[in-house]
Amino acid sequence: QVQGLCGTFNGDQRDEFMTPQGDVELGVAAFANAFRAAGACPALGPGIPDPCDGFPGVRERAEAACAVLVGPAFQ
């Protein structure tokens, strides 16, 4: 029996976002916030933050690295 941020791993994708209270959240932010320790970090908003926004110049490097993964070498 697996539960938590890693999902339930039971083959049923409808219950992958099960909270500690047993509710199934529809959105990623609400699901993640259910596991957040109060006061330890800010709550996520409705949108998923772009990790590249906080680090100038990394978007180009990330896109170049991802181009290799989605390129012909891995098809």
PDB file of N, CA, C, O and CB in Angstrom:
ATOM      1  N   GLN A   1       0.849  -1.184   0.000  1.00  0.00           N
ATOM      2  CA  GLN A   1       0.000   0.000   0.000  1.00  0.00           C
ATOM      3  C   GLN A   1       0.891   1.242   0.000  1.00  0.00           C
ATOM      4  O   GLN A   1       1.635   1.484   0.950  1.00  0.00           O
ATOM      5  CB  GLN A   1      -0.964   0.001   1.229  1.00  0.00           C
ATOM      6  N   VAL A   2       0.807   2.007  -1.053  1.00  0.00           N
ATOM      7  CA  VAL A   2       1.584   3.233  -1.174  1.00  0.00           C
ATOM      8  C   VAL A   2       0.612   4.400  -1.217  1.00  0.00           C
ATOM      9  O   VAL A   2      -0.400   4.351  -1.916  1.00  0.00           O
ATOM     10  CB  VAL A   2       2.499   3.211  -2.443  1.00  0.00           C
ATOM     11  N   GLN A   3       0.921   5.439  -0.472  1.00  0.00           N
ATOM     12  CA  GLN A   3       0.136   6.666  -0.517  1.00  0.00           C
ATOM     13  C   GLN A   3       1.078   7.835  -0.317  1.00  0.00           C
ATOM     14  O   GLN A   3       2.178   7.674   0.212  1.00  0.00           O
ATOM     15  CB  GLN A   3      -0.993   6.664   0.557  1.00  0.00           C
ATOM     16  N   GLY A   4       0.649   9.007  -0.739  1.00  0.00           N
ATOM     17  CA  GLY A   4       1.445  10.203  -0.518  1.00  0.00           C
ATOM     18  C   GLY A   4       1.747  10.912  -1.810  1.00  0.00           C
ATOM     19  O   GLY A   4       1.036  10.753  -2.802  1.00  0.00           O
ATOM     20  N   LEU A   5       2.805  11.697  -1.795  1.00  0.00           N
ATOM     21  CA  LEU A   5       3.165  12.483  -2.962  1.00  0.00           C
ATOM     22  C   LEU A   5       3.552  11.616  -4.156  1.00  0.00           C
ATOM     23  O   LEU A   5       3.531  12.090  -5.292  1.00  0.00           O
ATOM     24  CB  LEU A   5       4.297  13.412  -2.622  1.00  0.00           C
ATOM     25  N   CYS A   6       3.901  10.368  -3.919  1.00  0.00           N
ATOM     26  CA  CYS A   6       4.250   9.452  -5.014  1.00  0.00           C
ATOM     27  C   CYS A   6       3.018   8.780  -5.615  1.00  0.00           C
ATOM     28  O   CYS A   6       3.146   8.017  -6.573  1.00  0.00           O
ATOM     29  CB  CYS A   6       5.222   8.386  -4.515  1.00  0.00           C
ATOM     30  N   GLY A   7       1.850   9.041  -5.085  1.00  0.00           N
ATOM     31  CA  GLY A   7       0.628   8.436  -5.601  1.00  0.00           C
ATOM     32  C   GLY A   7       0.284   7.161  -4.858  1.00  0.00           C
ATOM     33  O   GLY A   7       0.895   6.845  -3.837  1.00  0.00           O
ATOM     34  N   THR A   8      -0.701   6.424  -5.372  1.00  0.00           N
ATOM     35  CA  THR A   8      -1.161   5.193  -4.723  1.00  0.00           C
ATOM     36  C   THR A   8      -0.575   3.944  -5.365  1.00  0.00           C
ATOM     37  O   THR A   8      -0.538   2.884  -4.740  1.00  0.00           O
ATOM     38  CB  THR A   8      -2.672   5.119  -4.764  1.00  0.00           C
ATOM     39  N   PHE A   9      -0.117   4.060  -6.604  1.00  0.00           N
ATOM     40  CA  PHE A   9       0.525   2.961  -7.333  1.00  0.00           C
ATOM     41  C   PHE A   9      -0.342   1.710  -7.342  1.00  0.00           C
ATOM     42  O   PHE A   9       0.138   0.601  -7.107  1.00  0.00           O
ATOM     43  CB  PHE A   9       1.885   2.641  -6.718  1.00  0.00           C
ATOM     44  N   ASN A  10      -1.644   1.910  -7.620  1.00  0.00           N
ATOM     45  CA  ASN A  10      -2.551   0.760  -7.690  1.00  0.00           C
ATOM     46  C   ASN A  10      -3.120   0.557  -9.092  1.00  0.00           C
ATOM     47  O   ASN A  10      -4.021  -0.259  -9.283  1.00  0.00           O
ATOM     48  CB  ASN A  10      -3.691   0.934  -6.699  1.00  0.00           C
ATOM     49  N   GLY A  11      -2.599   1.292 -10.068  1.00  0.00           N
ATOM     50  CA  GLY A  11      -3.065   1.150 -11.443  1.00  0.00           C
ATOM     51  C   GLY A  11      -4.285   1.982 -11.773  1.00  0.00           C
ATOM     52  O   GLY A  11      -4.695   2.026 -12.933  1.00  0.00           O
ATOM     53  N   ASP A  12      -4.877   2.641 -10.796  1.00  0.00           N
ATOM     54  CA  ASP A  12      -6.066   3.471 -11.006  1.00  0.00           C
ATOM     55  C   ASP A  12      -5.649   4.940 -10.918  1.00  0.00           C
ATOM     56  O   ASP A  12      -5.436   5.461  -9.824  1.00  0.00           O
ATOM     57  CB  ASP A  12      -7.188   3.139  -9.953  1.00  0.00           C
ATOM     58  N   GLN A  13      -5.535   5.600 -12.057  1.00  0.00           N
ATOM     59  CA  GLN A  13      -5.064   6.982 -12.074  1.00  0.00           C
ATOM     60  C   GLN A  13      -6.074   7.963 -11.481  1.00  0.00           C
ATOM     61  O   GLN A  13      -5.724   9.114 -11.222  1.00  0.00           O
ATOM     62  CB  GLN A  13      -4.739   7.389 -13.487  1.00  0.00           C
ATOM     63  N   ARG A  14      -7.297   7.543 -11.264  1.00  0.00           N
ATOM     64  CA  ARG A  14      -8.304   8.452 -10.713  1.00  0.00           C
ATOM     65  C   ARG A  14      -8.044   8.788  -9.248  1.00  0.00           C
ATOM     66  O   ARG A  14      -8.555   9.793  -8.753  1.00  0.00           O
ATOM     67  CB  ARG A  14      -9.686   7.843 -10.857  1.00  0.00           C
ATOM     68  N   ASP A  15      -7.263   7.973  -8.546  1.00  0.00           N
ATOM     69  CA  ASP A  15      -7.013   8.261  -7.133  1.00  0.00           C
ATOM     70  C   ASP A  15      -5.549   8.584  -6.829  1.00  0.00           C
ATOM     71  O   ASP A  15      -5.120   8.483  -5.680  1.00  0.00           O
ATOM     72  CB  ASP A  15      -7.448   7.089  -6.297  1.00  0.00           C
ATOM     73  N   GLU A  16      -4.787   8.967  -7.843  1.00  0.00           N
ATOM     74  CA  GLU A  16      -3.369   9.281  -7.638  1.00  0.00           C
ATOM     75  C   GLU A  16      -3.166  10.512  -6.761  1.00  0.00           C
ATOM     76  O   GLU A  16      -2.148  10.608  -6.076  1.00  0.00           O
ATOM     77  CB  GLU A  16      -2.686   9.494  -8.976  1.00  0.00           C
ATOM     78  N   PHE A  17      -4.091  11.440  -6.761  1.00  0.00           N
ATOM     79  CA  PHE A  17      -3.944  12.672  -5.980  1.00  0.00           C
ATOM     80  C   PHE A  17      -4.711  12.563  -4.657  1.00  0.00           C
ATOM     81  O   PHE A  17      -5.424  13.495  -4.284  1.00  0.00           O
ATOM     82  CB  PHE A  17      -4.444  13.894  -6.792  1.00  0.00           C
ATOM     83  N   MET A  18      -4.576  11.445  -3.950  1.00  0.00           N
ATOM     84  CA  MET A  18      -5.266  11.257  -2.678  1.00  0.00           C
ATOM     85  C   MET A  18      -4.500  11.970  -1.566  1.00  0.00           C
ATOM     86  O   MET A  18      -3.297  11.769  -1.397  1.00  0.00           O
ATOM     87  CB  MET A  18      -5.423   9.751  -2.355  1.00  0.00           C
ATOM     88  N   THR A  19      -5.210  12.796  -0.818  1.00  0.00           N
ATOM     89  CA  THR A  19      -4.608  13.566   0.267  1.00  0.00           C
ATOM     90  C   THR A  19      -4.501  12.720   1.535  1.00  0.00           C
ATOM     91  O   THR A  19      -5.080  11.636   1.598  1.00  0.00           O
ATOM     92  CB  THR A  19      -5.427  14.838   0.542  1.00  0.00           C
ATOM     93  N   PRO A  20      -3.778  13.194   2.536  1.00  0.00           N
ATOM     94  CA  PRO A  20      -3.707  12.459   3.801  1.00  0.00           C
ATOM     95  C   PRO A  20      -5.086  12.266   4.456  1.00  0.00           C
ATOM     96  O   PRO A  20      -5.275  11.336   5.240  1.00  0.00           O
ATOM     97  CB  PRO A  20      -2.784  13.189   4.764  1.00  0.00           C
ATOM     98  N   GLN A  21      -6.034  13.135   4.135  1.00  0.00           N
ATOM     99  CA  GLN A  21      -7.383  13.026   4.687  1.00  0.00           C
ATOM    100  C   GLN A  21      -8.256  12.050   3.900  1.00  0.00           C
ATOM    101  O   GLN A  21      -9.398  11.796   4.284  1.00  0.00           O
ATOM    102  CB  GLN A  21      -8.041  14.391   4.714  1.00  0.00           C
ATOM    103  N   GLY A  22      -7.727  11.496   2.792  1.00  0.00           N
ATOM    104  CA  GLY A  22      -8.486  10.548   1.986  1.00  0.00           C
ATOM    105  C   GLY A  22      -9.280  11.180   0.863  1.00  0.00           C
ATOM    106  O   GLY A  22      -9.969  10.473   0.127  1.00  0.00           O
ATOM    107  N   ASP A  23      -9.201  12.504   0.710  1.00  0.00           N
ATOM    108  CA  ASP A  23      -9.870  13.177  -0.400  1.00  0.00           C
ATOM    109  C   ASP A  23      -9.020  13.031  -1.650  1.00  0.00           C
ATOM    110  O   ASP A  23      -7.802  12.875  -1.558  1.00  0.00           O
ATOM    111  CB  ASP A  23     -10.123  14.677  -0.077  1.00  0.00           C
ATOM    112  N   VAL A  24      -9.648  13.078  -2.816  1.00  0.00           N
ATOM    113  CA  VAL A  24      -8.923  13.057  -4.075  1.00  0.00           C
ATOM    114  C   VAL A  24      -9.015  14.445  -4.681  1.00  0.00           C
ATOM    115  O   VAL A  24     -10.099  14.916  -5.025  1.00  0.00           O
ATOM    116  CB  VAL A  24      -9.487  11.971  -5.047  1.00  0.00           C
ATOM    117  N   GLU A  25      -7.859  15.096  -4.808  1.00  0.00           N
ATOM    118  CA  GLU A  25      -7.811  16.442  -5.387  1.00  0.00           C
ATOM    119  C   GLU A  25      -7.704  16.343  -6.899  1.00  0.00           C
ATOM    120  O   GLU A  25      -7.117  15.399  -7.427  1.00  0.00           O
ATOM    121  CB  GLU A  25      -6.621  17.254  -4.812  1.00  0.00           C
ATOM    122  N   LEU A  26      -8.269  17.311  -7.586  1.00  0.00           N
ATOM    123  CA  LEU A  26      -8.222  17.331  -9.041  1.00  0.00           C
ATOM    124  C   LEU A  26      -6.996  18.084  -9.556  1.00  0.00           C
ATOM    125  O   LEU A  26      -6.507  17.797 -10.648  1.00  0.00           O
ATOM    126  CB  LEU A  26      -9.489  17.961  -9.595  1.00  0.00           C
ATOM    127  N   GLY A  27      -6.502  19.039  -8.780  1.00  0.00           N
ATOM    128  CA  GLY A  27      -5.383  19.855  -9.227  1.00  0.00           C
ATOM    129  C   GLY A  27      -4.094  19.560  -8.477  1.00  0.00           C
ATOM    130  O   GLY A  27      -4.110  19.134  -7.322  1.00  0.00           O
ATOM    131  N   VAL A  28      -2.980  19.793  -9.156  1.00  0.00           N
ATOM    132  CA  VAL A  28      -1.661  19.532  -8.587  1.00  0.00           C
ATOM    133  C   VAL A  28      -1.389  20.419  -7.380  1.00  0.00           C
ATOM    134  O   VAL A  28      -0.883  19.944  -6.364  1.00  0.00           O
ATOM    135  CB  VAL A  28      -0.580  19.742  -9.639  1.00  0.00           C
ATOM    136  N   ALA A  29      -1.723  21.712  -7.482  1.00  0.00           N
ATOM    137  CA  ALA A  29      -1.430  22.649  -6.390  1.00  0.00           C
ATOM    138  C   ALA A  29      -2.192  22.271  -5.122  1.00  0.00           C
ATOM    139  O   ALA A  29      -1.615  22.265  -4.035  1.00  0.00           O
ATOM    140  CB  ALA A  29      -1.784  24.086  -6.806  1.00  0.00           C
ATOM    141  N   ALA A  30      -3.463  21.961  -5.247  1.00  0.00           N
ATOM    142  CA  ALA A  30      -4.257  21.588  -4.074  1.00  0.00           C
ATOM    143  C   ALA A  30      -3.733  20.292  -3.460  1.00  0.00           C
ATOM    144  O   ALA A  30      -3.707  20.148  -2.237  1.00  0.00           O
ATOM    145  CB  ALA A  30      -5.744  21.433  -4.453  1.00  0.00           C
ATOM    146  N   PHE A  31      -3.319  19.360  -4.297  1.00  0.00           N
ATOM    147  CA  PHE A  31      -2.760  18.107  -3.803  1.00  0.00           C
ATOM    148  C   PHE A  31      -1.459  18.346  -3.040  1.00  0.00           C
ATOM    149  O   PHE A  31      -1.282  17.830  -1.936  1.00  0.00           O
ATOM    150  CB  PHE A  31      -2.519  17.140  -4.963  1.00  0.00           C
ATOM    151  N   ALA A  32      -0.561  19.117  -3.618  1.00  0.00           N
ATOM    152  CA  ALA A  32       0.719  19.403  -2.964  1.00  0.00           C
ATOM    153  C   ALA A  32       0.505  20.166  -1.666  1.00  0.00           C
ATOM    154  O   ALA A  32       1.174  19.892  -0.670  1.00  0.00           O
ATOM    155  CB  ALA A  32       1.637  20.204  -3.899  1.00  0.00           C
ATOM    156  N   ASN A  33      -0.418  21.117  -1.665  1.00  0.00           N
ATOM    157  CA  ASN A  33      -0.685  21.903  -0.454  1.00  0.00           C
ATOM    158  C   ASN A  33      -1.229  21.035   0.679  1.00  0.00           C
ATOM    159  O   ASN A  33      -1.052  21.372   1.850  1.00  0.00           O
ATOM    160  CB  ASN A  33      -1.674  23.026  -0.761  1.00  0.00           C
ATOM    161  N   ALA A  34      -1.886  19.926   0.350  1.00  0.00           N
ATOM    162  CA  ALA A  34      -2.422  19.037   1.386  1.00  0.00           C
ATOM    163  C   ALA A  34      -1.295  18.384   2.194  1.00  0.00           C
ATOM    164  O   ALA A  34      -1.510  17.991   3.341  1.00  0.00           O
ATOM    165  CB  ALA A  34      -3.310  17.952   0.750  1.00  0.00           C
ATOM    166  N   PHE A  35      -0.106  18.266   1.615  1.00  0.00           N
ATOM    167  CA  PHE A  35       1.036  17.663   2.295  1.00  0.00           C
ATOM    168  C   PHE A  35       1.990  18.694   2.878  1.00  0.00           C
ATOM    169  O   PHE A  35       2.991  18.335   3.498  1.00  0.00           O
ATOM    170  CB  PHE A  35       1.782  16.772   1.344  1.00  0.00           C
ATOM    171  N   ARG A  36       1.690  19.963   2.683  1.00  0.00           N
ATOM    172  CA  ARG A  36       2.571  21.049   3.117  1.00  0.00           C
ATOM    173  C   ARG A  36       2.524  21.188   4.629  1.00  0.00           C
ATOM    174  O   ARG A  36       1.451  21.175   5.231  1.00  0.00           O
ATOM    175  CB  ARG A  36       2.176  22.379   2.446  1.00  0.00           C
ATOM    176  N   ALA A  37       3.687  21.319   5.230  1.00  0.00           N
ATOM    177  CA  ALA A  37       3.764  21.590   6.665  1.00  0.00           C
ATOM    178  C   ALA A  37       3.470  23.071   6.865  1.00  0.00           C
ATOM    179  O   ALA A  37       4.161  23.917   6.297  1.00  0.00           O
ATOM    180  CB  ALA A  37       5.173  21.199   7.260  1.00  0.00           C
ATOM    181  N   ALA A  38       2.470  23.393   7.651  1.00  0.00           N
ATOM    182  CA  ALA A  38       2.057  24.787   7.853  1.00  0.00           C
ATOM    183  C   ALA A  38       3.243  25.629   8.311  1.00  0.00           C
ATOM    184  O   ALA A  38       3.933  25.289   9.272  1.00  0.00           O
ATOM    185  CB  ALA A  38       0.909  24.873   8.887  1.00  0.00           C
ATOM    186  N   GLY A  39       3.462  26.720   7.612  1.00  0.00           N
ATOM    187  CA  GLY A  39       4.522  27.639   7.968  1.00  0.00           C
ATOM    188  C   GLY A  39       5.887  27.265   7.432  1.00  0.00           C
ATOM    189  O   GLY A  39       6.802  28.088   7.467  1.00  0.00           O
ATOM    190  N   ALA A  40       6.056  26.045   6.935  1.00  0.00           N
ATOM    191  CA  ALA A  40       7.360  25.611   6.450  1.00  0.00           C
ATOM    192  C   ALA A  40       7.690  26.180   5.074  1.00  0.00           C
ATOM    193  O   ALA A  40       8.857  26.413   4.758  1.00  0.00           O
ATOM    194  CB  ALA A  40       7.413  24.104   6.403  1.00  0.00           C
ATOM    195  N   CYS A  41       6.684  26.400   4.271  1.00  0.00           N
ATOM    196  CA  CYS A  41       6.891  26.955   2.937  1.00  0.00           C
ATOM    197  C   CYS A  41       5.567  27.566   2.474  1.00  0.00           C
ATOM    198  O   CYS A  41       4.504  27.208   2.980  1.00  0.00           O
ATOM    199  CB  CYS A  41       7.400  25.854   1.928  1.00  0.00           C
ATOM    200  N   PRO A  42       5.637  28.489   1.512  1.00  0.00           N
ATOM    201  CA  PRO A  42       4.389  29.111   1.049  1.00  0.00           C
ATOM    202  C   PRO A  42       3.528  28.119   0.273  1.00  0.00           C
ATOM    203  O   PRO A  42       4.037  27.200  -0.368  1.00  0.00           O
ATOM    204  CB  PRO A  42       4.695  30.333   0.171  1.00  0.00           C
ATOM    205  N   ALA A  43       2.229  28.321   0.344  1.00  0.00           N
ATOM    206  CA  ALA A  43       1.291  27.472  -0.391  1.00  0.00           C
ATOM    207  C   ALA A  43       1.424  27.743  -1.883  1.00  0.00           C
ATOM    208  O   ALA A  43       1.701  28.867  -2.301  1.00  0.00           O
ATOM    209  CB  ALA A  43      -0.167  27.716   0.081  1.00  0.00           C
ATOM    210  N   LEU A  44       1.224  26.702  -2.675  1.00  0.00           N
ATOM    211  CA  LEU A  44       1.229  26.860  -4.120  1.00  0.00           C
ATOM    212  C   LEU A  44      -0.068  27.510  -4.561  1.00  0.00           C
ATOM    213  O   LEU A  44      -1.127  27.248  -3.991  1.00  0.00           O
ATOM    214  CB  LEU A  44       1.428  25.505  -4.823  1.00  0.00           C
ATOM    215  N   GLY A  45       0.012  28.347  -5.564  1.00  0.00           N
ATOM    216  CA  GLY A  45      -1.177  28.956  -6.142  1.00  0.00           C
ATOM    217  C   GLY A  45      -1.807  28.001  -7.131  1.00  0.00           C
ATOM    218  O   GLY A  45      -1.362  26.860  -7.256  1.00  0.00           O
ATOM    219  N   PRO A  46      -2.838  28.445  -7.841  1.00  0.00           N
ATOM    220  CA  PRO A  46      -3.529  27.549  -8.761  1.00  0.00           C
ATOM    221  C   PRO A  46      -2.671  27.135  -9.960  1.00  0.00           C
ATOM    222  O   PRO A  46      -2.887  26.069 -10.536  1.00  0.00           O
ATOM    223  CB  PRO A  46      -4.788  28.207  -9.249  1.00  0.00           C
ATOM    224  N   GLY A  47      -1.708  27.967 -10.334  1.00  0.00           N
ATOM    225  CA  GLY A  47      -0.841  27.616 -11.455  1.00  0.00           C
ATOM    226  C   GLY A  47       0.448  26.993 -10.958  1.00  0.00           C
ATOM    227  O   GLY A  47       0.844  27.207  -9.813  1.00  0.00           O
ATOM    228  N   ILE A  48       1.100  26.227 -11.808  1.00  0.00           N
ATOM    229  CA  ILE A  48       2.370  25.614 -11.446  1.00  0.00           C
ATOM    230  C   ILE A  48       3.482  26.596 -11.804  1.00  0.00           C
ATOM    231  O   ILE A  48       3.568  27.027 -12.954  1.00  0.00           O
ATOM    232  CB  ILE A  48       2.570  24.237 -12.172  1.00  0.00           C
ATOM    233  N   PRO A  49       4.338  26.962 -10.841  1.00  0.00           N
ATOM    234  CA  PRO A  49       5.392  27.919 -11.140  1.00  0.00           C
ATOM    235  C   PRO A  49       6.412  27.340 -12.123  1.00  0.00           C
ATOM    236  O   PRO A  49       6.710  26.146 -12.095  1.00  0.00           O
ATOM    237  CB  PRO A  49       6.089  28.351  -9.852  1.00  0.00           C
ATOM    238  N   ASP A  50       6.928  28.189 -12.973  1.00  0.00           N
ATOM    239  CA  ASP A  50       7.945  27.783 -13.938  1.00  0.00           C
ATOM    240  C   ASP A  50       9.298  27.831 -13.239  1.00  0.00           C
ATOM    241  O   ASP A  50       9.718  28.905 -12.808  1.00  0.00           O
ATOM    242  CB  ASP A  50       7.930  28.701 -15.212  1.00  0.00           C
ATOM    243  N   PRO A  51       9.994  26.702 -13.112  1.00  0.00           N
ATOM    244  CA  PRO A  51      11.260  26.691 -12.379  1.00  0.00           C
ATOM    245  C   PRO A  51      12.334  27.561 -13.016  1.00  0.00           C
ATOM    246  O   PRO A  51      13.273  27.969 -12.331  1.00  0.00           O
ATOM    247  CB  PRO A  51      11.766  25.286 -12.268  1.00  0.00           C
ATOM    248  N   CYS A  52      12.223  27.855 -14.299  1.00  0.00           N
ATOM    249  CA  CYS A  52      13.235  28.675 -14.965  1.00  0.00           C
ATOM    250  C   CYS A  52      13.090  30.160 -14.629  1.00  0.00           C
ATOM    251  O   CYS A  52      14.037  30.925 -14.812  1.00  0.00           O
ATOM    252  CB  CYS A  52      13.152  28.479 -16.470  1.00  0.00           C
ATOM    253  N   ASP A  53      11.928  30.578 -14.146  1.00  0.00           N
ATOM    254  CA  ASP A  53      11.716  31.994 -13.858  1.00  0.00           C
ATOM    255  C   ASP A  53      12.649  32.525 -12.779  1.00  0.00           C
ATOM    256  O   ASP A  53      13.000  33.704 -12.806  1.00  0.00           O
ATOM    257  CB  ASP A  53      10.289  32.221 -13.443  1.00  0.00           C
ATOM    258  N   GLY A  54      13.055  31.703 -11.845  1.00  0.00           N
ATOM    259  CA  GLY A  54      13.905  32.154 -10.756  1.00  0.00           C
ATOM    260  C   GLY A  54      15.388  32.132 -11.060  1.00  0.00           C
ATOM    261  O   GLY A  54      16.192  32.584 -10.245  1.00  0.00           O
ATOM    262  N   PHE A  55      15.764  31.614 -12.219  1.00  0.00           N
ATOM    263  CA  PHE A  55      17.177  31.460 -12.561  1.00  0.00           C
ATOM    264  C   PHE A  55      17.441  31.973 -13.969  1.00  0.00           C
ATOM    265  O   PHE A  55      17.265  31.236 -14.939  1.00  0.00           O
ATOM    266  CB  PHE A  55      17.607  29.988 -12.441  1.00  0.00           C
ATOM    267  N   PRO A  56      17.862  33.231 -14.091  1.00  0.00           N
ATOM    268  CA  PRO A  56      18.107  33.803 -15.427  1.00  0.00           C
ATOM    269  C   PRO A  56      19.140  32.996 -16.216  1.00  0.00           C
ATOM    270  O   PRO A  56      20.179  32.603 -15.686  1.00  0.00           O
ATOM    271  CB  PRO A  56      18.580  35.257 -15.300  1.00  0.00           C
ATOM    272  N   GLY A  57      18.836  32.762 -17.468  1.00  0.00           N
ATOM    273  CA  GLY A  57      19.773  32.088 -18.356  1.00  0.00           C
ATOM    274  C   GLY A  57      19.689  30.575 -18.384  1.00  0.00           C
ATOM    275  O   GLY A  57      20.307  29.947 -19.244  1.00  0.00           O
ATOM    276  N   VAL A  58      18.952  29.976 -17.482  1.00  0.00           N
ATOM    277  CA  VAL A  58      18.912  28.512 -17.466  1.00  0.00           C
ATOM    278  C   VAL A  58      17.916  27.937 -18.475  1.00  0.00           C
ATOM    279  O   VAL A  58      18.033  26.774 -18.859  1.00  0.00           O
ATOM    280  CB  VAL A  58      18.561  28.025 -16.075  1.00  0.00           C
ATOM    281  N   ARG A  59      16.949  28.730 -18.903  1.00  0.00           N
ATOM    282  CA  ARG A  59      15.950  28.217 -19.846  1.00  0.00           C
ATOM    283  C   ARG A  59      16.623  27.715 -21.127  1.00  0.00           C
ATOM    284  O   ARG A  59      16.279  26.647 -21.633  1.00  0.00           O
ATOM    285  CB  ARG A  59      14.911  29.312 -20.183  1.00  0.00           C
ATOM    286  N   GLU A  60      17.569  28.478 -21.642  1.00  0.00           N
ATOM    287  CA  GLU A  60      18.246  28.084 -22.879  1.00  0.00           C
ATOM    288  C   GLU A  60      19.019  26.781 -22.685  1.00  0.00           C
ATOM    289  O   GLU A  60      18.992  25.907 -23.553  1.00  0.00           O
ATOM    290  CB  GLU A  60      19.196  29.198 -23.349  1.00  0.00           C
ATOM    291  N   ARG A  61      19.708  26.648 -21.549  1.00  0.00           N
ATOM    292  CA  ARG A  61      20.455  25.409 -21.281  1.00  0.00           C
ATOM    293  C   ARG A  61      19.497  24.229 -21.108  1.00  0.00           C
ATOM    294  O   ARG A  61      19.771  23.129 -21.588  1.00  0.00           O
ATOM    295  CB  ARG A  61      21.338  25.567 -20.018  1.00  0.00           C
ATOM    296  N   ALA A  62      18.382  24.456 -20.428  1.00  0.00           N
ATOM    297  CA  ALA A  62      17.410  23.379 -20.215  1.00  0.00           C
ATOM    298  C   ALA A  62      16.794  22.942 -21.541  1.00  0.00           C
ATOM    299  O   ALA A  62      16.629  21.747 -21.785  1.00  0.00           O
ATOM    300  CB  ALA A  62      16.304  23.832 -19.238  1.00  0.00           C
ATOM    301  N   GLU A  63      16.456  23.899 -22.394  1.00  0.00           N
ATOM    302  CA  GLU A  63      15.867  23.552 -23.683  1.00  0.00           C
ATOM    303  C   GLU A  63      16.861  22.791 -24.552  1.00  0.00           C
ATOM    304  O   GLU A  63      16.476  21.870 -25.272  1.00  0.00           O
ATOM    305  CB  GLU A  63      15.390  24.813 -24.407  1.00  0.00           C
ATOM    306  N   ALA A  64      18.144  23.169 -24.491  1.00  0.00           N
ATOM    307  CA  ALA A  64      19.168  22.458 -25.266  1.00  0.00           C
ATOM    308  C   ALA A  64      19.326  21.023 -24.756  1.00  0.00           C
ATOM    309  O   ALA A  64      19.454  20.090 -25.548  1.00  0.00           O
ATOM    310  CB  ALA A  64      20.522  23.206 -25.190  1.00  0.00           C
ATOM    311  N   ALA A  65      19.317  20.853 -23.436  1.00  0.00           N
ATOM    312  CA  ALA A  65      19.447  19.515 -22.866  1.00  0.00           C
ATOM    313  C   ALA A  65      18.224  18.659 -23.213  1.00  0.00           C
ATOM    314  O   ALA A  65      18.364  17.477 -23.526  1.00  0.00           O
ATOM    315  CB  ALA A  65      19.627  19.597 -21.336  1.00  0.00           C
ATOM    316  N   CYS A  66      17.048  19.244 -23.160  1.00  0.00           N
ATOM    317  CA  CYS A  66      15.824  18.497 -23.479  1.00  0.00           C
ATOM    318  C   CYS A  66      15.756  18.150 -24.959  1.00  0.00           C
ATOM    319  O   CYS A  66      15.175  17.131 -25.331  1.00  0.00           O
ATOM    320  CB  CYS A  66      14.587  19.302 -23.079  1.00  0.00           C
ATOM    321  N   ALA A  67      16.346  18.991 -25.805  1.00  0.00           N
ATOM    322  CA  ALA A  67      16.345  18.713 -27.237  1.00  0.00           C
ATOM    323  C   ALA A  67      17.047  17.391 -27.522  1.00  0.00           C
ATOM    324  O   ALA A  67      16.659  16.669 -28.440  1.00  0.00           O
ATOM    325  CB  ALA A  67      17.021  19.856 -28.010  1.00  0.00           C
ATOM    326  N   VAL A  68      18.067  17.071 -26.750  1.00  0.00           N
ATOM    327  CA  VAL A  68      18.764  15.790 -26.916  1.00  0.00           C
ATOM    328  C   VAL A  68      17.819  14.643 -26.562  1.00  0.00           C
ATOM    329  O   VAL A  68      17.770  13.634 -27.265  1.00  0.00           O
ATOM    330  CB  VAL A  68      20.046  15.735 -26.029  1.00  0.00           C
ATOM    331  N   LEU A  69      17.072  14.802 -25.472  1.00  0.00           N
ATOM    332  CA  LEU A  69      16.170  13.733 -25.021  1.00  0.00           C
ATOM    333  C   LEU A  69      15.006  13.484 -25.966  1.00  0.00           C
ATOM    334  O   LEU A  69      14.549  12.350 -26.103  1.00  0.00           O
ATOM    335  CB  LEU A  69      15.633  14.063 -23.659  1.00  0.00           C
ATOM    336  N   VAL A  70      14.523  14.537 -26.620  1.00  0.00           N
ATOM    337  CA  VAL A  70      13.391  14.363 -27.538  1.00  0.00           C
ATOM    338  C   VAL A  70      13.862  14.230 -28.982  1.00  0.00           C
ATOM    339  O   VAL A  70      13.043  14.152 -29.897  1.00  0.00           O
ATOM    340  CB  VAL A  70      12.418  15.540 -27.414  1.00  0.00           C
ATOM    341  N   GLY A  71      15.175  14.205 -29.191  1.00  0.00           N
ATOM    342  CA  GLY A  71      15.747  14.098 -30.532  1.00  0.00           C
ATOM    343  C   GLY A  71      15.823  12.660 -31.024  1.00  0.00           C
ATOM    344  O   GLY A  71      15.340  11.744 -30.358  1.00  0.00           O
ATOM    345  N   PRO A  72      16.420  12.467 -32.173  1.00  0.00           N
ATOM    346  CA  PRO A  72      16.459  11.136 -32.797  1.00  0.00           C
ATOM    347  C   PRO A  72      17.225  10.088 -31.990  1.00  0.00           C
ATOM    348  O   PRO A  72      16.952   8.896 -32.134  1.00  0.00           O
ATOM    349  CB  PRO A  72      17.073  11.244 -34.158  1.00  0.00           C
ATOM    350  N   ALA A  73      18.165  10.492 -31.156  1.00  0.00           N
ATOM    351  CA  ALA A  73      18.937   9.514 -30.382  1.00  0.00           C
ATOM    352  C   ALA A  73      18.059   8.672 -29.463  1.00  0.00           C
ATOM    353  O   ALA A  73      18.388   7.521 -29.176  1.00  0.00           O
ATOM    354  CB  ALA A  73      19.995  10.223 -29.561  1.00  0.00           C
ATOM    355  N   PHE A  74      16.939   9.237 -28.997  1.00  0.00           N
ATOM    356  CA  PHE A  74      16.069   8.536 -28.043  1.00  0.00           C
ATOM    357  C   PHE A  74      14.710   8.160 -28.633  1.00  0.00           C
ATOM    358  O   PHE A  74      13.786   7.828 -27.890  1.00  0.00           O
ATOM    359  CB  PHE A  74      15.859   9.396 -26.819  1.00  0.00           C
ATOM    360  N   GLN A  75      14.584   8.207 -29.935  1.00  0.00           N
ATOM    361  CA  GLN A  75      13.294   7.835 -30.548  1.00  0.00           C
ATOM    362  C   GLN A  75      13.206   6.352 -30.769  1.00  0.00           C
ATOM    363  O   GLN A  75      12.196   5.861 -31.273  1.00  0.00           O
ATOM    364  CB  GLN A  75      13.090   8.561 -31.873  1.00  0.00           C
TER     365      GLN A  75
END
